[in-house]
Amino acid sequence: MSDLTRLTAAELAARVADGSVSAVETAEAHLARIEAVDEKVHAFLHVDREGALAQARAVDERRAAGERLGPLAGVPLALKDIFTTEGVPTTVGSKILEGWLPPYDATVTRRLKDAGIVILGKTNMDEFAMGSSTENSAYGPTGNPWDLTRIPGGSGGGSAASLASFQAPLAIGTDTGGSIRQPAAVTGTVGVKPTYGGVSRYGMVAFSSSLDQGGPCARTVLDAALLHEAIAGHDPLDSTSVDAPVPPVVEAARNGTVAGLRVGVVREFRGDGFQAGVLQRFDESVELLRSLGAEVVELSCPSFDRALAAYYLIAPSECSSNLARFDAMRYGLRVGDDGTRSAEEVTSLTRQAGFGPEVKRRIMLGTYALSSGYYDAYYGSAQKVRTLVARDFEAAFGQVDVIVSPTTPTTAFPIGERVDDPMAMYLADLCTIPVNLAGNSAMSLPCGLAPEDGLPVGLQIIAPAMADDRLYRVGAAVEAAYQARWGHPILEEAPAL
């Protein structure tokens, strides 16, 4: 493996900036790594070799001309295949958009390019971001680099797997109910769900518009902060974008400390269904925080027990509305258009062929929940629970600065184990969903390996809306303490591919 693929994004950017390595060399090293291992991992759906090298050459030309480069210029990145990218296939993991070439860039894509970040390609994902394992991709599952027979999380399993297999030092994911944090937890990487509206959703194919949020994925807290700063900020093209300064996330990541902070532990985030090794590592993390000078406060947020049920009414309802645009008339797949069928028949045949089982399940659930006579009983009641979740968070943050929990109840489970049990699959997001319902910010970072199976465990840190810098402050302190204890980053323990 090239030494360049082992460096952090911050280290790579520094080398590109001082001329000790070129952006083209850096891109070529990661493209070679993809070629060597991705046949086993299947993190990528499309590798844009020519585009990546062209972007890298542009960075080298700017440096040679004496231009000041951005903090991540020349650093390669894996982009979740949910962000439109001009002239590059964007499928959202679905057959209904197979081969579609967008005519424009998403705001996140454009900001990455403006920052000089080199986009290697598009990563595998659960179809339309609906899933917790990347097994719902129409193009086959992704393997977890720790154990290729296990899931890498979902829906952004491809982005997380690209990091854990050293195919890219940075990645972008999206988080609707935990799809950045849960993959980070099971792959031993760092994933951040920014405050809702903190990163533009323009050009991000919609699943559930009031929940979806793009965010950074990386192997270190500082790298995640640098990427967060590059993609965040107000966007007039997105009506849900927050018109406020980006929190000082990079400064917080460089000055991590928990001394004097009040850290909340929620009683409802443990119990039946939690793996013993996950709780063991979490409890050790709480003790670590206490030893670093934090005050630990036990909290109760009773509405969190209802969050999962509320989410699986709200998200399908919004997906039912959003996916109505895939009608075979404007773009994407078209089936049965032989001149004898009506537009309605063509639409029906196209959706039948183009949507996978999980997408169809959620569309049906959502359509039912929104139907006349059931709206108040289901969707309306779920929105009331959402309000209660937000109030519980508000009360909790009146007592503490951040909340911590396990990111997921278990480590990575075997591919195929839960495909026929949707409820078991949905429970993987038990600890992450309340954050999306309330619009808060949260991070997952590694806190060790579960003794039962030697697989990564994630620590979730939750902060109030627009207090994203607290995540990085706490995360950096925890990361530094653990690396001092282990003597190396956790990913050095991952089996070589």
Secondary structure, DSSP 4 states (H G I P E B T S, - for coil): --GGGGS-HHHHHHHHHHTSS-HHHHHHHHHHHHHHHHHHH--EEEE-HHHHHHHHHHHHHHHHTTPPPPTTTT-EEEEETTB-BTTB---TT-GGGTT---SS--HHHHHHHHTT-EEEEEE--SGGG--SSSTT-TT-PPPBTTBTTB---SSSHHHHHHHHTTS-SEEEEE-SSSTTHHHHHHHT-EEEEPPTTSB--TTB--S-TTT--EEEEESSHHHHHHHHHHHBS--TT-TT---SPPP-HHHHHHT---TT-EEEEETTS-STT--HHHHHHHHHHHHHHHHTTPEEEEE--GGGGGHHHHHHHHHHHHHHHHGGG--SSSSS-----SSSS-HHHHHHHHHHHHS-HHHHHHHHHHHHHHSTTTTIIIIIHHHHHHHHHHHHHHHHHTT-SEEEEESSSSSPPBTTSSTT-HHHHHGGGTTTHHHHHHT-EEEEEEEEE-TTT--EEEEEEEE-TT-HHHHHHHHHHHHHHHHHHHSS-GGGGSPP-
